[in-house]
């Protein structure tokens, strides 16, 4: 079988029963990772449900007809493969789109980007499509399509800047498209890199306040019950919350108070700032309501620590954007209006203003989809300088990884050493946290102004453990910063 070299827009008949689509590239310093995927489409050009999206976190279609086989490396070339058994596709499936997404930068940073089609039975190549890319973070290499009872392949080579979320959204996967309930009905399994994390468990029950389970108890002696002085503070607006949310908040404030006392910071006050990653890979955590749950849990920190119980908030991806302040009494509405990510595809609707944007909402398309943590860090530093406060600032920074601006991030955080800000980063179960994971060991700082930890599944992390980890380094920084005259 002779391999046919295809140009953009070309097509050819597919005469084999099972096809392996092999995406290949070579990387280098600063190059992103790439992931192949496939979408099974009906005659209307859309998926029937989220099960028709095959990618690294959902590697096999229920029919068994499409499988994500994963990555390999050979002589410096990385490949990621999807196999399509055309004979096993269910009736009604008329197209299989062969897509890809880049994590940590655009496809233009990869060289030798090629899609090869192989006969899955003999492993012989029968078509090759060499592609060019620039700023795209999502890419459609080609599609297998049914025409007059014959399967064919079309070389597309179309990229766009909306990442995995945009790729999915364009073909009917729901990614929090319109304002409404925090957790949409139709969702895609949460983004988890290969090697893996178990599937998301049932919704987390709110635990009663108290120490962590015995299996996780630290070696230090048990801490006696909190004295009355550690009682949760009453926060303005708390009485306006729905009953169930008010009960959760009360329990969580108690646990925050206990965690602070365990770390020698009972009664501490601080300005609390929240930063939420809105890059494309985060879209599934938003759609499943995980991010909304994180924000509600962080509201308890502000309620217990901040002098007015409010949080300043930012979101970021390619750019940073200031969100309205989160005041406790407006928490349900704030979650509904502002916990959002890339809900409209750039590829499908261009750059026109989002229809139906409500007052105070950020058009998330202007935020973009890549990871530029340093921009959010810089904006918060500027805000703190321009709005000095008697209390230190505690920044709660949530991201699922994909960190690649290591030098820029390190420069911002090193310069921030002399400022009254502690940066607590929380990784949401992915990898590639770059310099953030190494900051504790970086020399040349008067004080350690950065904390970092990652969790595989924050939705299943009990409140006591979450608050203990979240607040473990902040008190030590306060002590050191006071000693050095920073506070």
Order of alpha helices (4+ residues) and beta strands (2+ residues): beta-beta-beta-beta-beta-beta-beta-beta-beta-beta-beta-beta-alpha-alpha-beta-alpha-alpha-beta-beta-alpha-alpha-alpha-alpha-beta-alpha-beta-alpha-beta-alpha-alpha
